Amino acid sequence: MTAAADPDIPVGSLPWDIYARQSIDSADGIDRQVEDCTREIERLGGRLGRVYRDNDESAHSRRRHRADYRPEYQRLMADVAAGVCRAFGVQDQDRLMRDVREGEDLIDLVERTGCRVVFARSGEVDPTRPDGRMAVRMKAVFAKQETEKKAERERRAAEGNARKGKLPKRRAFGYNQDGTTNAAEAAVVRDAFGRLLRGESLAAITRAMQAAGLPTARGNAWADNGVRVVLLNPRYAGVRTYKGDPVAEGTWEKIITPEEHEQAVALLTDPTRRTNVAGSARKWLGGGLYWCGACEHATGQLRQHVEIPAAPHRGPPAGPTSAARSGT
């Protein structure tokens, strides 16, 4: 159990860590936050400890459940919980959090550990006292409101840009970031559409795109699903969409004609092209989940009320035994 820090301990006897965050990477945004915190800690007579930096990291609540959500923030909270960090400074509360739930988490954590918190622009806050808790909660509410208002402004701007036919922010394979055609990638796109319209399968088109040696717009290798997305994308025919619906003619150069796009959509959405008509849902109870107690192989398709594996025994596999897998 972690012992709570004594709030009466002099500020100067504690190492003060610093947390800095910015949503968009810039040359000196993080550095300014660290400088502001350093000045405030020095004004209090404290000594500097570690610096936790989350650069190009949003604090939006929609990202809270992602595994890569603000890694340095997660590390800071873990260090506070473990007693490794006993005091830390932040430029302002909205750099630390913009969510009411995270505000309550901070209050609970500080009450449990006694960690000291200071905001460089507003001074030290004491979430162990009613006034301090109210200050944290009120700031979290206002930060949440500003986040929602900003999101609404961005949604309206995105819809307006779409209806004007402006280029989407995310680059598509075949185009440069500024919307001009990438000659090498555009040739691969045209070849893929040509193969589709000549009757080639999606798997064959994927192999051709892999052989071209150019990765996806995100730098990954081509797979069937990604190729299908390309072949269904109306951007290549100069169509601007908003939330999946066509709303305007795009202001960028077309790689294929609108007729070619319509043909590609008709082909790829044709139900007769489906090869897996049975679907991917499990057909039998425990299929692929259970292990055979005799040979320790994974079972095949187990029919209900049948107590023997569908697949024949093939001898024990190399690797851990069932006892090792179960931890016994």
Secondary structure, 3 states (H helix, E strand, C coil): CCCCCCCCCCHHHCEEEEEEEECCCCCCHHHHHHHHHHHHHHHHCCEEEEEEEEECCCCCHHHCCCCCCCHHHHHHHHHHHHCCCCEEEECCHHHHCCCHHHHHHHHHHHHHHCCEEEECCCEEECCCCHHHHHHHHHHHHHHHHHHHHHHHHHHHHHHHHHHCCCCCCCCCCCECCCCCECHHHHHHHHHHHHHHHCCCCHHHHHHHHHHCCCCCCCCCCCCHHHHHHHHHCHHHHCEEEECCEEEEECCCCCCCCHHHHHHHHHHHCCHHHCCCCCCCCCCCCCCCCCECCCCCCECCCCCCCCCCCCCCCCCCCCCCCHHHHHCC
